[in-house]
Amino acid sequence: MAQNTANEPILRIRDLSVEFTLRQGTLRAVDHVHLDVLPGELLAIVGESGSGKSTLGYGLVNLVSSPGQIAGGQVIYKNQNVFDLSPEALRQFRWKEVAMVFQAAQNAMNPVMRIEDQMVDTVQDHENRPRAEILKRATELLKLVRLQPEQVLKAYPHELSGGMRQRVIMALSLLLNPRVLLLDEPTTALDVVTQAYLLDILLDIRAKFGITMVFMTHDISIVAKVADRVAVMYAGQIVETGDVNEIFYRPHHPYTQGLIQAAPSLVGDLSDKRPVPGSPPDLFHLPTGCRFHTRCSYATDICRSTQPTTTALDGHTVACHHWEQVLGSNTEGSR
Ligand code: SF4
C-alpha cells in the first residue's frame, strides 16, 4: 500500500451505506456517511443505541456480516478502498493497521486458552515472530494498561474481572502496533470507577503511542473527557461534526443539544437533566423529511417534508434546516 502523508486524513469514509435484509424488509443502518478521521486524533462517534455507530465501526473494517452488507461507498486507507482489498490484505489491515476493541470483545476471548497463548497466537497469525519476543512486548503492554503481567499472562479469561479482561483486550489490540484503534463502547459493561480508570489508561496509551482512536459511545459525558472531535449520529446518519469544545458549548443541531442537556454532569445539577424526548425512529418506517423531526422542538413544515443537507462551516458540519436558530439559542439559554 502507498503511504499517506502526515496531514491528510488517515481514514476517509465516503458515502458509506450498510444495509440489513431481514424478514420485514431492508433497513439501512448506516446511510451515506461521509467522515474523515485525522491522524493522531481521538474522534468520538456518539449517538443513542441503534443510531448505527457500531455498524459504522464494523463497516470501517469490512466486517459487516450477513444479513448485513455494504450497500455503497468507500473507506479509503492509504489511498486504497478497504472494500477492494484481497482477503489476505484485509486480514493484515485488521489488527496491523486498524485494530478493534468491539463491545463485549472481552466475551469473545477463548475461554480455554491462557492469555499468553492468545497473545502469541494473535501475533503469529499475522507475523512470524518468536514467542519470547511477543511475550516481552505483551509484558510491556500489560504494564501500560496497569495489569500485573506475571499474574495475567498465566490466567484464563474467567479468572479475570470484566475490567481486567477489557484491559487485556486493549493490550492485545496494541501488540501489532496498529495506527488506528477502534473502540466500540469499551466502558459500557463496567462500573463507574472502572470506567474512569479505563479512560485514563486510554489517554495514557494515546500519549505514549500517538495512536489515532475512534471511540463509539452513547455516553456524551465520556466524550467530553477524552475526545478531540465529535461526530453525532442519528438514525444511521451523521448529523453534526466538530471540535469537542464547539460541540459542547455551541451545538448546532437540536439532537446534539438534547444529548448534552440529558447529561447532568456536563450542564448543571440533576434537576436540570432532561432526556431527549421520544425515542429513535424505527428504521423500517422512517419519518419523512428530517429523521429527527418527531422529537425536535425546532421542527417546522420544511423539516417534515425535506431532508436537510449537510452544511460545512469552518471545521464544523451540521445537517439541520434551522442550525442558525439552534446555534443562537445556545447563548439565549437552554430550550
Ligand atoms: S431539520 Fe428541523 S427537525 Fe431536523 S433537527 Fe433541524 S430543526 Fe429539527
Residues whose N, C-alpha, C, O or C-beta is under 5 A from the ligand:
A	BS01	SF4	P254 C290 F292 H293 C296 Y298 A299 T300 C303 P308 A319 C320 H321 H322
